[in-house]
Amino acid sequence: MSVTSVSEVARWFGEAEAVVVLTGAGISTESGIPDFRGPQGVWTRNPAAQHLFTFENYVADPEVRRQAWAARLASPVWTAEPNAGHRALAEFERTGRLRAVLTQNIDGLHQAAGSSAGLVVELHGTARETACLECGDRLPMAEVLPRIETGEADPACLECGGILKSATISFGQQLDADVIEAAVAATRGADLFVAIGTSLGVYPAAGLCDYAVARGTRLVVVNAEPTPYDGDAAAVLREPIGEVLPRLVAAGAR
Ligand code: NAD
């Protein structure tokens, strides 16, 4: 039976000793970064854009890489600021009862809001770095984007000539095993698991909800639209994230 009262969930935030959150693109829409599957999502508006996010296509097709680099250059991520939702989680960390921020996001806004790097687990990597698919060399994205601006449509690795990509996980790419293990370990230790701004359709990230529920951990879903896990949740909150998280955190501080 799920409840939808913010005050009831705020009480749970106050009682919990080990809160773990799983965030998705929905926490960053109020910072001006569109999600994928929400009403204004990149894929909702243009389903063909999914083509750019498939690893096999990226490796095989230089045109896909050119379009991906052009999209990176134009991305709102570089100028986005954290919003009230990100800041509320950074604030809640001060209570010592936020054990992990497991994020599917690649925008770095949790850290920009003040969440400790040690607490943030980037399940799908980061757009703020590039990785060479041959030699693994990593560089700040800020060092590579100027090459696009000066006319290199598909910049190669300067170390080995290999294909460069943002250090993110595309469809068809494996998640880092250490990163998954860190996320599972954090979920194992949680007594309140909160999924925020995610449609919970991407695995293995969404499977962390299964793991939490199987262990008897209270699950809360904060998302504007229905998710496949709403029936498992002790509470589902549909309010905008930037409004509801500050209320939960303020009430949950003790
Ligand atoms: P998703 O697009 O599948 O779902 C986002 C959900 O958030 C939607 O159900 C939407 O209704 C909800 N939402 C949007 N804004 C909201 C708000 N202000 N308040 C409440 N709910 C809101 O996102 P996902 O589940 O994270 O999966 C998408 C994948 O795309 C992830 O793997 C992620 O890595 C990647 N992605 C990341 C970013 C980013 O880093 N900001 C942006 C787009 C996509």
Boltz pocket constraint, residues with backbone or C-beta under 6 A from the ligand:
constraints:
  - pocket:
      binder: B
      contacts: [[A, 23], [A, 24], [A, 25], [A, 26], [A, 27], [A, 28], [A, 29], [A, 30], [A, 33], [A, 34], [A, 35], [A, 36], [A, 37], [A, 38], [A, 39], [A, 41], [A, 104], [A, 105], [A, 106], [A, 107], [A, 108], [A, 124], [A, 197], [A, 198], [A, 199], [A, 200], [A, 201], [A, 202], [A, 222], [A, 223], [A, 224], [A, 225], [A, 226], [A, 238], [A, 239], [A, 240], [A, 241], [A, 242]]
      max_distance: 6.0
